[in-house]
């Protein structure tokens, strides 16, 4: 069975959602799971589509960015599909993981994206090092360390670490870290 997944980031993108549904129907998708949620929000319809899929089914999306937020996300999704023996098809890329060429292409694309991310992080580190050398970058001030004295005061008043953390809006682990230093 071909199972479709269509997603747009906002409710205002109804035309984009309809276009995805049209493209999915044109390739013979029998069931479409649709949602309008940002890439960072929960993707309940995607989870439902993956849960619905059975061995031998194929999950079909129009574009890769409609499915995955990042390479890591893509890897997680494809591993889940692989465990369930469900294929993946991306229409815009003519990618179909039910073929050996499709699996190879997906792995290559994932590797290239990871390589690009590594290069970007490397350039970012170089930029930060240069800015530090020029005295323009100081980094983010540690928020919990600024509250260290207040943490110690509240603890000295007999409050538990949990209560201290709740009052200051920090984690209990941060409280313990300050108290042990």
Order of alpha helices (4+ residues) and beta strands (2+ residues): beta-alpha-beta-alpha-beta-alpha-beta-beta-alpha-alpha-alpha-alpha
